[in-house]
């Protein structure tokens, strides 16, 4: 598995987890979930997405 495939997997997993937790918290299904964890997931999603984009457009 190449680095770009791993980053794509991390990006999609983090994005899915972030959106799921955000919506569950917004609809009051999960009320005691700390906002810091959602913030960390959002930062991981943005960082992995940017890194994946740079790696996919890099010329070899």
Secondary structure as UniProt FT lines:
FT   HELIX           3..26
FT   TURN            27..28
FT   HELIX           35..57
//
